[in-house]
Amino acid sequence: MTRGSALLALLFAGVGSAAGAAESAAPAVTLEPPPGWRDVRGAGGPARALVALKGPESSSFVLVPADDAPRDSAAAVLSYLTKVLGGIRDGSGADFRAVGPIETRDIRGVTVQLLRATLDGKPRLIVALVDAGGPPLLATLTSAAPEAMLTPIFGALRTTVPEGAVRTTGVERSLDGQLEIALGGGLRARGLSAEERGKGVVLALQGAGSEVVFLKLSEEDSSPKDQAGIVRAMVADAARVPLDSVSPSRRAATAAGPAGVYAWAKLPGSPDLRFAAAFLPWAYWGYSLLARGPQADELTVGVLAALKAGPSAVPKLLADTPSVEALEESPPFRRYAPAAAAVAAVLLAGLAWRGGRKKGTLRP
C-alpha cells in the first residue's frame, strides 16, 4: 500500500468516527471526478461514504452524512471540525495543524464551511461542512494544492432529495439557487417529484398543516401592475369560487428585498381549507406561489417574509426588480383568466399535492 493510499484509508476512518452514525436516509449525491481523479468507493473506504475519490499522488476527497453537525454558530462549527481534525490526526499519526478561523465559501451554489490544516508547515488538508441543497455533509480534501481543488470538487457536488422526503432543519434552496430559507420552527421542506421539477416547480415548503410550492415563470408577459388582479383571478379559478369570494390582494415583503402580492379564498365543501396564490417578482422574471391548507395564506406570507437571496441571485438584478402593488378592487376576471389558468392548471392537475400523506405531501 502506498503512502497516499494509507493516508486515504486513515482519513476514511477518521471521518467516519468523527461524523457519527447517520440515522436518516442519505441523500443521493453526484460528483463527476476531476481529470486524474477516480472513484474508490468499496476499495477500503467506509460503507456509508457518499463520495470517495483518489487523486494524483496522495490526494483524496471523502464525503459522508453529517446529521449531528451543528448549524447555529461559527464557534460550534469550529469546535465540530476541530474534533474531526483531531480524529484524523490521531488515526493517521500525521501532525495536521489547524490554520485560521472557519471560512464560509459559496462555490457554484454549494455552501462550504471549511477549516484548513497544514502538514509540515504546508497547506495539505481541508475539513468542511457542506450544504449542497440537502442534509448537511462532512468532507475532507487532501491535496498538495487544496485551494486549487476547491472549485473543481465542491462546485461539482449535487444532491438529490428523494421525492416526498421532508427536511426540518438547515437551509433550503430552490432548484435554481435563487431563493433560500431557514427551516425550523415548524417550517419544513419537501423533496420535489420529477413531474414537479419538469413543470418548473423549484421549491416546496410545509407548515401549519399547509403547503406552498414555488413555480418559476421564466417568461412572464404580464405587467407587474397587473399581478394583483391575476392572483385574485387565479384563486377564483383554482378554488372554483366567485371572484367576490376571494380576499383583496395584499403585498408581502421578503427579506431579500422584492415584495410579492397574494390573495386567498376558502375552498368549497371544507370548513377550514384554504387556497392561496401569490406572485413574487424576481429580477427580470418571477415566481408563482400556490398554497393549500387551513393556513395557506399565513404560510404564504410567512415564507415570503423569511425568504432570502440564494447563492445564484445577482444583487444588482434583485435591486432592479419591478415593484407590484395590491389593488383594493381587481379588474374584471376575464381580463386575467388566460394568464391565471396557465399557472393554476398545474394545481388543478393535482401536481403539487398528488401522492398524499404517505409521501409527505398534503391533500384535503
Summary of the structure (lengths in Angstrom):
residues: 364
radius of gyration: 23.5
end to end distance: 60.3
largest distance: 77.0
contacts: 1258
relative contact order: 0.11
helix: 29%
strand: 32%
